[in-house]
Amino acid sequence: MIIRDAAVEAMDAGEADSTGEADGAGTADGAGTADGAGETAREAWRAMLALAFGGEAPSRMHTVCQAFDLTPAALKILLVLSSGPRPMRELVETFRHDPSYLTSVVDLLERRGVARREPHPTDRRAKTVALTDEGRVVFERACDLLFEPPASLRQLTPDEQAQLLRLLLRVVDAEPGIPPALRPRPVPAPPG
């Protein structure tokens, strides 16, 4: 924890990149900060993290979880399961949680009636987890609340919102680990 805190402090001071390394080494694009490109990417990432951790997202997640009697981990599993059943092993790898913790979250989802364990189609030793019909309903209703845009986005004009979406689509497309349910979709330009 102390090492991680030192890396975060170094990032705040502009001394380290997102890997905790100094002088721009290890940046995603391989570029240092000499030309400003690395610094711009860092600050764009910081802005996205600010929205995710300090904006409306945390309170929205809490509201959605309370409304549907779910934990944040359970809601994240529903997001992944919305695109189809997943083996327990894959869920453990996706979320990088201890298998016993993930088992307890799936137990909660089963008690809640939104997911069920099924035999794996090819491996008798393994189980998959799938949404139930109730789980699909809960997922859809949760997404309606979760994806409602915050007031801060209304500070942008419709053209600025469209430009932001186009740019974020490119960033999201470069991140293969994002569940399909969280991937934004292109919106056609309004007529006119």
Legacy VTK file of the C-alpha trace (Angstrom):
# vtk DataFile Version 3.0
C-alpha trace
ASCII
DATASET POLYDATA
POINTS 192 float
0.000 0.000 0.000
2.840 2.400 0.836
4.492 1.794 -2.559
1.183 2.363 -4.343
0.564 5.584 -2.371
4.058 6.834 -3.278
3.365 6.136 -6.960
0.066 8.041 -6.754
1.809 10.976 -5.041
4.499 10.946 -7.741
1.815 10.969 -10.436
0.114 13.928 -8.729
3.447 15.750 -8.666
3.991 14.948 -12.352
7.030 12.816 -11.575
5.746 9.420 -12.737
3.520 7.965 -15.404
0.621 5.568 -14.815
3.035 2.683 -14.261
4.842 4.596 -11.525
7.930 5.128 -13.706
9.557 8.521 -14.013
10.239 10.620 -17.102
7.452 9.219 -19.276
9.011 5.748 -19.602
6.306 3.151 -19.909
3.616 5.431 -21.302
1.010 3.645 -23.340
2.031 5.309 -26.577
5.736 4.831 -25.888
6.278 8.573 -26.137
7.788 10.598 -23.348
6.479 13.955 -22.327
9.045 16.031 -24.241
6.596 16.904 -27.018
3.615 17.210 -24.683
1.774 14.229 -26.185
2.447 12.037 -23.160
1.419 14.809 -20.775
-1.781 15.449 -22.719
-2.659 11.751 -22.635
-1.905 11.650 -18.896
-4.190 14.603 -18.218
-6.948 13.173 -20.423
-6.703 9.934 -18.426
-6.727 11.929 -15.185
-9.923 13.655 -16.352
-11.555 10.286 -17.080
-10.504 8.988 -13.652
-11.824 12.159 -12.015
-15.204 11.507 -13.597
-15.148 7.819 -12.648
-13.974 8.279 -9.051
-15.025 11.790 -8.121
-17.869 12.700 -10.435
-21.398 11.393 -10.359
-20.379 7.817 -11.273
-19.699 6.544 -7.719
-22.976 7.885 -6.314
-24.849 6.640 -9.379
-23.352 3.165 -8.926
-24.366 3.246 -5.252
-27.923 4.335 -6.146
-28.294 1.582 -8.748
-26.923 -1.057 -6.376
-29.325 0.023 -3.625
-32.294 0.120 -6.000
-31.699 -3.466 -7.126
-30.273 -4.926 -3.899
-26.880 -5.639 -5.455
-23.279 -5.042 -4.474
-21.009 -3.179 -6.918
-19.233 -6.482 -7.663
-22.581 -8.169 -8.364
-23.591 -5.368 -10.746
-20.271 -5.694 -12.599
-20.836 -9.441 -12.980
-24.321 -8.756 -14.400
-22.713 -6.424 -16.951
-20.375 -9.211 -18.074
-23.082 -11.906 -18.061
-25.395 -9.735 -20.169
-23.497 -10.869 -23.270
-23.843 -14.563 -22.398
-22.925 -17.225 -19.839
-19.353 -17.246 -18.563
-17.324 -19.976 -16.873
-16.520 -19.215 -13.231
-12.811 -19.401 -14.114
-13.256 -16.651 -16.714
-15.056 -14.436 -14.191
-12.179 -14.906 -11.746
-9.693 -13.896 -14.467
-11.813 -10.960 -15.653
-12.264 -9.430 -12.220
-8.933 -10.558 -10.723
-10.681 -11.511 -7.490
-10.022 -14.405 -5.193
-12.137 -17.387 -6.367
-13.822 -17.705 -2.956
-14.877 -14.045 -3.051
-16.284 -14.409 -6.550
-18.141 -17.549 -5.458
-19.767 -15.533 -2.658
-20.847 -12.838 -5.144
-22.346 -15.463 -7.479
-24.078 -17.001 -4.429
-25.651 -13.576 -3.795
-26.783 -13.326 -7.425
-28.344 -16.784 -7.203
-30.156 -15.953 -3.942
-31.387 -12.752 -5.568
-32.683 -14.853 -8.505
-30.777 -12.941 -11.185
-28.149 -15.560 -12.076
-27.750 -19.315 -11.966
-24.902 -21.770 -12.190
-25.094 -24.306 -14.994
-22.911 -27.251 -15.973
-20.148 -26.257 -18.374
-21.001 -27.561 -21.874
-17.648 -29.322 -22.395
-15.972 -29.591 -18.977
-17.868 -31.679 -16.414
-15.715 -30.270 -13.604
-16.560 -26.633 -14.353
-19.627 -24.447 -13.943
-20.807 -21.500 -15.974
-22.852 -18.591 -14.676
-25.782 -17.239 -16.681
-28.400 -14.546 -16.229
-31.930 -15.693 -15.457
-34.944 -14.046 -17.092
-35.269 -11.943 -13.925
-31.570 -11.122 -14.232
-32.078 -9.764 -17.741
-34.928 -7.555 -16.494
-32.844 -6.292 -13.558
-29.888 -5.709 -15.880
-31.987 -3.664 -18.349
-33.556 -1.562 -15.585
-30.189 -1.039 -13.886
-28.663 0.125 -17.182
-31.514 2.600 -17.668
-30.486 4.268 -14.399
-26.746 3.768 -14.780
-26.503 5.209 -18.298
-28.641 8.312 -17.655
-26.239 11.162 -18.501
-25.116 13.369 -15.601
-25.894 17.085 -15.555
-22.230 17.867 -16.265
-22.586 16.522 -19.826
-25.334 19.052 -20.481
-22.629 21.729 -20.171
-21.521 20.658 -23.653
-23.362 21.589 -26.822
-24.850 18.728 -28.869
-21.931 19.063 -31.327
-19.404 18.898 -28.470
-21.180 15.851 -27.043
-20.970 14.162 -30.461
-17.256 15.012 -30.740
-16.612 13.668 -27.225
-18.461 10.448 -28.062
-16.450 9.959 -31.274
-13.180 10.356 -29.379
-14.246 8.113 -26.499
-15.388 5.422 -28.952
-11.832 5.301 -30.308
-10.390 4.989 -26.801
-12.891 2.306 -25.768
-12.257 0.358 -28.981
-8.581 0.128 -27.975
-9.518 -1.462 -24.608
-10.461 -5.115 -25.254
-11.361 -5.841 -21.612
-14.416 -3.576 -21.533
-17.622 -5.651 -21.391
-19.927 -5.231 -24.403
-22.691 -3.823 -22.179
-20.451 -0.877 -21.257
-19.253 -0.133 -24.782
-20.867 3.035 -26.119
-22.550 2.938 -29.493
-22.152 5.511 -32.249
-25.114 7.851 -32.489
-26.185 9.104 -35.917
-25.859 12.837 -36.440
-29.149 14.705 -36.135
-30.694 15.706 -39.472
-30.074 19.208 -40.587
LINES 1 193
192 0 1 2 3 4 5 6 7 8 9 10 11 12 13 14 15 16 17 18 19 20 21 22 23 24 25 26 27 28 29 30 31 32 33 34 35 36 37 38 39 40 41 42 43 44 45 46 47 48 49 50 51 52 53 54 55 56 57 58 59 60 61 62 63 64 65 66 67 68 69 70 71 72 73 74 75 76 77 78 79 80 81 82 83 84 85 86 87 88 89 90 91 92 93 94 95 96 97 98 99 100 101 102 103 104 105 106 107 108 109 110 111 112 113 114 115 116 117 118 119 120 121 122 123 124 125 126 127 128 129 130 131 132 133 134 135 136 137 138 139 140 141 142 143 144 145 146 147 148 149 150 151 152 153 154 155 156 157 158 159 160 161 162 163 164 165 166 167 168 169 170 171 172 173 174 175 176 177 178 179 180 181 182 183 184 185 186 187 188 189 190 191
